[in-house]
Amino acid sequence: MRPNDFAAEFINDLESLPELTTAPMRKLRRKYSKRLSDKEALYVLEVVHSILYSGKYRWIVYEFIQDHHDAFHSLDRKSLEALGRGMNSWSSVDCFSRTLSGPAWRDGLISEDTIRDWALSADRWWRRAALVSTVALNMRSYGGKGDAGNTLAICEMLIEDHDDMVVKALSWALRALIAHNPAEVERFLCAHNDVLASRIKREVRNKLETGLKNP
């Protein structure tokens, strides 16, 4: 079956579900992932791009790559930027960053230079992607083992960025690091107290003191 036909079949089955909610969508995706398990990485990527071209279901198709060893390990800067093209909401950025770019960075498939370039982007969504990519370095549920150096380096690049989508992501990045290195997060807050958005200081301080973003 050609990748375009596979993609069309998946979209048809997806849109035939009684409810387009996470649980049934993911169950169907896992069924299709099994069918992709013996396919080459290029085939999987072509399927994903075909679905992305439909303009829908971005979060679920990224999981095809995440769940396919060779497709995931074929990722590099060029392919990630192609997969992220068209991101235009916090949800599209976050599924890209948590599922693909963050884990790719964590596993050495892309370098810090890539993430730093995204942090310097004129596009707010790529700046957010840079910050959310650090979450995979620190959250155990994403396989993170803690990386204060890389996380804080990206956060420091964006401390004066008061775009709401970036502010929220910076707060998240710092809060994710607390589980591994609360002392470094505390020092970061103190060092940049004069420029950090009040939301960041409030949420990160709450997390440090109570374990909750909003107690």
C-alpha positions as CSV (number, residue, x, y, z in Angstrom):
1,M,0.0,0.0,0.0
2,R,1.3,3.4,-0.9
3,P,1.9,5.8,2.0
4,N,-0.8,8.2,0.7
5,D,-3.3,5.3,0.7
6,F,-2.3,4.2,4.2
7,A,-2.8,7.8,5.4
8,A,-6.2,8.1,3.7
9,E,-7.3,4.8,5.3
10,F,-6.2,5.9,8.7
11,I,-8.0,9.3,8.4
12,N,-11.2,7.5,7.2
13,D,-11.2,5.1,10.1
14,L,-10.4,8.0,12.5
15,E,-13.3,10.1,11.3
16,S,-15.6,7.0,11.6
17,L,-15.0,6.8,15.3
18,P,-18.1,7.6,17.4
19,E,-16.1,10.1,19.4
20,L,-12.9,11.9,18.4
21,T,-11.5,11.8,21.9
22,T,-8.1,10.8,23.1
23,A,-8.7,7.2,24.2
24,P,-10.4,5.8,21.1
25,M,-8.1,7.8,18.8
26,R,-5.0,6.4,20.5
27,K,-6.4,2.9,20.4
28,L,-6.8,3.2,16.7
29,R,-3.4,4.7,16.3
30,R,-1.8,1.8,18.1
31,K,-3.6,-0.6,15.7
32,Y,-2.1,1.2,12.8
33,S,1.3,1.5,14.4
34,K,1.4,-2.3,14.5
35,R,0.8,-2.3,10.8
36,L,3.7,0.1,10.4
37,S,6.1,-1.8,12.6
38,D,7.8,-3.6,9.8
39,K,7.9,-0.6,7.4
40,E,11.0,1.4,6.7
41,A,11.5,4.8,8.4
42,L,10.9,6.7,5.2
43,Y,7.6,5.0,4.6
44,V,6.4,6.0,8.1
45,L,7.5,9.6,7.6
46,E,5.7,9.8,4.3
47,V,2.5,8.5,5.9
48,V,2.8,11.1,8.6
49,H,3.4,13.9,6.2
50,S,0.4,12.8,4.1
51,I,-1.8,13.1,7.2
52,L,-0.2,16.4,8.2
53,Y,-1.1,17.8,4.8
54,S,-4.7,17.3,5.7
55,G,-4.3,20.0,8.3
56,K,-5.7,17.8,11.1
57,Y,-4.7,15.2,13.7
58,R,-1.2,16.5,14.2
59,W,-0.8,15.2,17.8
60,I,-1.9,11.6,17.0
61,V,0.3,11.2,13.9
62,Y,3.4,12.3,15.7
63,E,2.9,9.2,17.8
64,F,3.4,7.1,14.7
65,I,7.0,8.3,14.7
66,Q,7.5,8.1,18.4
67,D,6.3,4.5,18.3
68,H,8.5,3.4,15.4
69,H,12.1,2.9,16.5
70,D,13.8,3.5,13.1
71,A,11.5,6.5,12.1
72,F,12.2,8.2,15.4
73,H,16.0,7.6,15.2
74,S,16.0,8.9,11.7
75,L,15.0,12.4,12.9
76,D,17.4,15.3,12.5
77,R,17.0,19.1,12.4
78,K,15.8,19.2,8.8
79,S,13.1,16.5,9.3
80,L,11.9,17.9,12.6
81,E,11.5,21.4,11.2
82,A,9.5,19.9,8.3
83,L,7.3,18.0,10.7
84,G,6.8,21.2,12.8
85,R,6.0,23.4,9.8
86,G,2.6,25.0,10.3
87,M,2.4,24.8,14.0
88,N,0.0,27.6,15.1
89,S,-1.3,26.8,18.5
90,W,0.0,25.8,22.0
91,S,-1.4,22.3,21.5
92,S,0.3,21.7,18.2
93,V,3.6,23.0,19.6
94,D,3.4,21.0,22.8
95,C,2.6,17.7,21.1
96,F,5.5,18.3,18.7
97,S,8.0,19.2,21.4
98,R,7.0,16.5,24.0
99,T,6.6,13.7,21.4
100,L,9.4,14.5,18.9
101,S,11.8,17.4,19.4
102,G,12.4,17.1,23.1
103,P,13.0,13.3,23.1
104,A,15.2,13.8,19.9
105,W,17.3,16.3,21.8
106,R,17.5,14.2,24.9
107,D,18.7,11.2,22.8
108,G,21.3,13.3,20.9
109,L,19.6,13.3,17.5
110,I,19.7,17.1,17.4
111,S,22.0,19.5,19.2
112,E,21.5,22.4,21.5
113,D,22.3,24.7,18.6
114,T,19.0,23.7,17.0
115,I,17.0,24.5,20.1
116,R,18.9,27.8,20.5
117,D,18.1,28.8,17.0
118,W,14.4,28.1,17.6
119,A,14.6,30.2,20.8
120,L,15.8,33.1,18.6
121,S,13.1,32.7,16.0
122,A,10.7,35.5,15.1
123,D,7.9,32.9,15.3
124,R,6.4,32.7,18.7
125,W,5.5,29.0,18.2
126,W,9.1,28.0,17.5
127,R,10.2,30.0,20.6
128,R,7.7,28.0,22.6
129,A,8.9,24.8,21.0
130,A,12.4,25.5,22.3
131,L,11.2,25.8,25.8
132,V,8.8,22.9,25.8
133,S,11.6,20.7,24.3
134,T,13.4,21.1,27.6
135,V,10.6,19.3,29.4
136,A,11.6,16.0,27.9
137,L,15.0,16.5,29.5
138,N,13.5,16.7,33.0
139,M,10.1,14.9,33.2
140,R,10.5,11.3,34.2
141,S,7.3,10.4,32.3
142,Y,9.1,11.5,29.1
143,G,12.3,9.7,30.0
144,G,14.0,12.7,31.4
145,K,16.9,12.4,33.9
146,G,17.4,16.1,34.6
147,D,19.5,18.6,32.7
148,A,19.8,21.9,34.4
149,G,22.5,23.2,32.1
150,N,20.6,22.9,28.9
151,T,17.2,23.8,30.4
152,L,18.4,27.0,32.1
153,A,20.4,28.1,29.0
154,I,17.3,28.1,26.9
155,C,15.2,29.7,29.6
156,E,17.8,32.5,30.0
157,M,17.5,33.3,26.3
158,L,13.8,34.0,26.7
159,I,13.5,35.6,30.1
160,E,12.6,39.0,28.6
161,D,10.1,37.5,26.1
162,H,6.6,38.4,27.5
163,D,4.6,36.8,24.7
164,D,2.0,34.8,26.7
165,M,2.7,31.5,25.0
166,V,6.4,31.9,25.8
167,V,5.8,33.0,29.4
168,K,3.6,29.9,30.1
169,A,6.2,27.6,28.5
170,L,9.1,29.1,30.5
171,S,7.2,28.5,33.7
172,W,6.6,24.9,32.6
173,A,10.2,24.4,31.8
174,L,11.4,25.6,35.2
175,R,8.8,23.7,37.0
176,A,9.8,20.5,35.2
177,L,13.4,21.0,36.4
178,I,12.4,21.3,40.0
179,A,12.1,17.5,40.4
180,H,15.8,17.2,39.8
181,N,17.4,20.4,40.8
182,P,15.3,22.8,42.9
183,A,18.4,24.7,44.1
184,E,19.3,25.7,40.5
185,V,15.7,26.8,39.8
186,E,15.8,28.9,43.0
187,R,19.0,30.5,41.9
188,F,17.6,31.2,38.5
189,L,14.5,32.9,40.0
190,C,16.7,35.1,42.2
191,A,19.2,36.0,39.5
192,H,16.4,37.1,37.1
193,N,13.8,38.4,39.5
194,D,13.7,41.9,37.9
195,V,12.9,40.7,34.4
196,L,10.9,37.5,34.8
197,A,7.1,37.8,34.2
198,S,5.1,37.7,37.4
199,R,3.3,34.6,36.3
200,I,6.5,32.7,36.1
201,K,7.7,33.8,39.5
202,R,4.4,33.0,41.1
203,E,3.9,29.5,39.5
204,V,7.5,28.4,40.0
205,R,7.7,29.7,43.5
206,N,4.4,27.9,44.3
207,K,5.9,24.7,42.9
208,L,9.1,25.0,44.9
209,E,7.2,25.6,48.1
210,T,4.1,23.5,47.9
211,G,4.8,21.0,45.0
212,L,1.8,22.6,43.1
213,K,1.6,25.3,40.4
214,N,-1.5,26.7,41.9
215,P,-2.1,25.5,45.4
